[in-house]
Amino acid sequence: MPKALCLTSLVVAALLLLLFLADLVLRLAGLTDIAPLQGASLLMDAGFLVFAAILAYLSWSTYREQV
């Protein structure tokens, strides 16, 4: 069960990374009308990218300890 939780959090982190990275890139490219979150906030995108990267690192290191 702990392995499944680690992998689930890793998938969630990857989805968050993709979502906020796409929003950030599309906002910087000037395409806010097709951005997933309509380019709401640059600070929000950067913050959630950092938090998602931290979550991915923590889930990966925990998963490695389980093996």
HELIX and SHEET records of a PDB file:
HELIX    1   1 PRO A    2  LEU A   28  1                                  27    
HELIX    2   2 LEU A   42  GLN A   66  1                                  25    
END                                                                             
